[in-house]
Amino acid sequence: MKKFLLLLLLISSIITYGQENYPFVHETDPLTVKKLEEWQDWKFGLLMHWGTYSIWGIVESWSLCPEDEGWCERKKGNYQKDYENLGSAFNPVKFNPAKWAAAAKDAGMKYMVFTTKHHDGFSMFDTKQSDYKITAPWVPFHTNPKADVTKEIFNAFRNEGISTGAYFSKPDWHNENFWWPYFPPMNRNINYDLKKYPERWKNFQDFTYNQIKELMTGYGKVDILWLDGAWVRTEGQRKD
């Protein structure tokens, strides 16, 4: 009973912290409100993380982040270079999203959300904005007929009558306009002053907009856009 009460207190403190630092803004657009109401009725779904980090069997992206957290722990060696080169060994030839979709349907799932890009910046779709992607020539899987895995996954789940969602990370630690190589990254945020270098931030905004546009216009009907990383700007820069 004591453990249960402690858990309730912990959850309550997390919710309170979130409300104070990132207050919830109620949606007013009628189409969005309608979609949120539909989503609440779906109840059971799948959020799927899958990327080059799967080769090492580690948590997605976070080992690149220079923060003193357990999930940010790095291995030895030239870690960032080794991590960013994982795509050269990523060749999931047994990739069969139809089996995943069938299993999700058997379990009673109503929707799925797939990680099209996590914080490391590696795109699991055929973006035209970057060569750091699953369909790039330097990635062996690019010659596979199913190389655009996001498209294949979306189609497979739609065929089972399951609604599709695109997880997309707003932070992109591979993009030079997020973590500018001129400065070392200090944490998960951008590593330069927006007020001093507004053109870099504008370039990153355009890059992000174009990638989201690709997902929303080139991959059929997407029911959910799951944006992660509300902390793309530091505390003092959020109002800029």
C-alpha positions in Angstrom: 0.0 0.0 0.0 2.9 2.4 0.9 4.5 1.7 -2.5 1.2 2.4 -4.3 0.8 5.7 -2.5 4.4 6.7 -3.3 3.7 5.9 -7.0 0.6 8.1 -6.9 2.6 10.9 -5.4 5.3 10.5 -8.0 2.8 10.6 -10.9 1.1 13.6 -9.3 4.4 15.5 -9.0 5.3 14.7 -12.6 1.9 15.9 -13.8 2.1 19.1 -11.7 5.6 19.8 -13.0 4.5 19.3 -16.6 1.5 21.7 -16.1 3.6 24.4 -14.5 6.4 24.2 -17.1 4.5 23.2 -20.2 0.8 24.1 -19.6 -1.7 22.2 -21.7 -3.3 24.2 -24.4 -6.7 23.0 -25.4 -7.3 22.5 -29.1 -10.0 24.7 -30.7 -9.8 23.7 -34.3 -13.1 21.7 -34.9 -11.5 19.1 -37.3 -8.7 18.5 -34.8 -11.1 18.2 -31.9 -13.1 15.7 -33.9 -10.0 13.6 -34.6 -8.9 13.7 -30.9 -12.4 12.4 -29.9 -12.1 9.6 -32.4 -8.6 8.7 -31.2 -9.7 8.4 -27.6 -12.3 5.8 -28.7 -9.5 3.7 -30.4 -8.0 3.0 -26.9 -5.4 0.4 -27.9 -2.6 1.0 -30.3 1.1 0.5 -31.1 4.0 3.0 -30.9 6.9 1.5 -32.7 10.6 2.6 -32.4 12.8 1.1 -35.0 16.0 2.4 -36.5 19.7 1.9 -37.0 20.3 1.8 -33.2 18.5 -1.6 -33.3 21.8 -3.1 -34.5 23.4 -2.3 -31.2 20.3 -3.1 -29.2 20.4 0.3 -27.4 17.8 3.0 -26.6 17.1 5.2 -29.6 19.3 8.3 -30.1 19.9 9.3 -26.5 23.5 8.0 -26.3 24.4 10.8 -28.6 23.2 13.4 -26.1 25.9 14.9 -23.8 23.8 14.8 -20.6 24.5 12.9 -17.4 21.6 10.6 -17.6 21.5 6.8 -17.5 19.9 6.5 -21.0 22.7 8.8 -22.4 25.5 6.4 -21.5 28.0 5.9 -24.4 30.3 3.1 -25.3 34.1 3.7 -25.8 35.7 4.8 -29.1 34.7 7.5 -31.6 31.1 7.1 -30.5 29.3 9.7 -32.6 31.0 8.7 -35.8 30.4 5.0 -35.1 26.8 5.6 -34.3 26.2 7.7 -37.4 27.8 5.1 -39.5 25.4 2.4 -38.3 23.3 2.8 -41.5 26.1 1.3 -43.5 25.4 -2.0 -41.8 21.6 -1.7 -41.6 20.1 -4.3 -44.0 16.9 -5.8 -42.5 16.3 -8.2 -45.4 13.6 -10.1 -43.4 11.6 -6.9 -43.0 7.9 -8.0 -43.3 5.5 -5.3 -42.1 2.5 -7.4 -43.1 3.3 -9.8 -40.2 3.5 -6.9 -37.8 0.2 -5.6 -39.0 -1.5 -9.0 -38.7 -0.2 -9.4 -35.2 -1.5 -6.0 -34.2 -4.9 -6.7 -35.6 -5.0 -10.1 -33.8 -4.2 -8.2 -30.6 -7.1 -5.8 -31.2 -5.1 -2.7 -31.9 -6.9 0.2 -33.6 -3.9 2.4 -34.6 -0.2 2.4 -34.9 2.5 5.2 -34.7 5.8 4.5 -36.4 9.0 6.4 -35.8 9.7 8.1 -39.1 12.7 10.0 -37.5 14.0 10.0 -34.0 16.3 12.6 -32.4 19.4 11.2 -34.1 18.1 12.5 -37.4 18.1 9.3 -39.4 15.0 9.3 -41.6 13.2 6.0 -42.0 11.5 7.4 -45.1 12.6 8.7 -48.5 13.2 12.3 -47.6 14.6 14.7 -50.2 16.0 17.0 -47.5 18.9 14.8 -46.3 21.1 11.9 -47.3 21.0 10.6 -43.7 18.1 8.2 -44.5 17.2 4.6 -45.1 17.0 5.0 -48.9 20.5 6.6 -49.2 23.0 4.9 -51.5 25.4 4.3 -48.6 22.8 2.2 -46.8 22.7 -1.4 -48.1 19.0 -1.7 -47.7 18.4 1.1 -50.2 18.3 -1.5 -53.1 15.5 -3.5 -51.5 12.0 -3.1 -53.0 10.8 -2.3 -49.5 13.5 0.3 -48.8 11.0 3.1 -48.0 10.0 1.3 -44.8 7.6 4.0 -43.6 5.5 3.6 -46.8 5.6 -0.2 -46.5 4.6 -0.1 -42.8 1.8 2.4 -43.4 0.4 0.4 -46.3 0.6 -2.9 -44.4 -1.3 -1.5 -41.4 -3.9 0.2 -43.6 -4.6 -3.1 -45.3 -5.5 -4.5 -41.9 -7.9 -1.6 -41.2 -5.5 -0.1 -38.7 -5.2 3.7 -38.6 -1.7 5.0 -39.2 0.4 7.6 -37.4 3.8 9.2 -38.0 6.1 9.9 -35.0 8.5 12.7 -36.0 11.2 14.2 -33.8 11.4 18.0 -34.1 15.0 18.0 -32.7 17.5 16.7 -35.2 20.9 16.2 -33.7 22.4 15.3 -37.1 21.3 18.6 -38.8 24.0 21.3 -38.7 21.4 23.9 -38.1 20.3 22.2 -34.8 23.7 21.1 -33.4 26.0 23.5 -35.2 29.5 21.8 -35.6 31.1 25.2 -34.8 30.1 24.7 -31.1 30.0 21.4 -29.1 26.5 20.4 -28.0 25.9 20.9 -24.3 22.6 19.2 -23.9 19.6 18.1 -26.0 18.8 21.7 -27.1 20.2 23.7 -30.0 23.8 24.7 -29.2 23.8 28.4 -30.4 22.1 31.6 -29.6 19.0 32.1 -31.7 19.2 35.9 -31.4 22.8 35.9 -32.7 22.2 33.4 -35.5 18.6 33.6 -36.5 19.3 32.5 -40.1 20.5 29.1 -38.8 17.2 28.6 -36.9 15.2 29.7 -40.0 17.1 27.1 -42.1 16.2 24.5 -39.5 12.6 25.5 -39.5 12.4 25.2 -43.3 14.1 21.8 -43.2 11.6 20.5 -40.6 8.6 22.0 -42.4 9.7 20.3 -45.6 10.2 16.9 -44.0 6.8 17.0 -42.4 5.2 18.1 -45.7 6.8 15.1 -47.4 5.2 12.8 -44.8 1.8 14.4 -45.0 1.6 14.5 -48.8 3.6 11.5 -50.1 2.5 8.7 -47.8 -1.2 8.5 -48.1 -3.7 9.4 -45.4 -1.9 9.8 -42.1 -4.3 9.8 -39.2 -1.9 10.9 -36.5 1.1 13.2 -36.5 3.0 12.6 -33.3 5.5 15.4 -32.8 8.2 14.8 -30.1 10.7 17.1 -28.6 8.9 20.2 -27.4 12.3 21.4 -25.9 13.9 22.3 -29.3 14.5 25.8 -27.9 16.0 26.6 -24.5 13.9 28.1 -21.7 14.9 31.7 -22.5 14.3 31.3 -26.3 10.8 29.8 -26.4 9.1 33.2 -27.0 11.4 34.2 -29.8 
